[in-house]
Amino acid sequence: MAMNLNPLLNLINGLKSLDVEAEVVKIVEDNKPRITELMQEQLSAGKDIDGDKRVDGYRPLTIYLKKKYGIGLGAETNRVTFFMEGNLYNSLFTQVRGKKYNIFSPLPTYTKMLDRIGDKQFGVDPDQRLEFAKTVTLPEFGKVLKQKTGLTI
């Protein structure tokens, strides 16, 4: 009995053409807004890059102003959210360079925020990165894998 090797050859060729690293970078690039959203969620919760609650607090004048003029998250004073009217949050964007991504803002308040919490403590925490992997990276990579090889995750 002769066997058709075409499906196996197609799978081998599909796997050879699959550049996993390039596909993952493309997925991240295509989904930069979701990374920015995850960072916004994390900032609003008052967490640092490790997912730990930050221990800093607002100064008395800021607490007064937030209670008097703040709305929603802008009125929160039990944790530092870096949110009053949403300008900083709305200005955040994700930039991908090679295998790394960073979150930036052109506003001076971004620099002030980094000065306050430290460059090393700003970034998407492990829970948020896992959320991105589960809800974005794996499903999107699964589509590419299926298209190139016929395999499903």
Buried (B, 14 or more C-beta within 10 A) or exposed (E): EEEEEEEEEEBEEBEEEBEEEEBBBBBBEEBBEBBBBBBBBBBBBBBBBEBEEBEEEBEEEBBEBBEEEBEEBBBBBEBBBBBBEEEBBEBBBBEBEEEEBEBEBEBEEBEEBBEEBEEEBBBBBEEBBEBBEEEBBBEBBEBBBEEBBEEEE
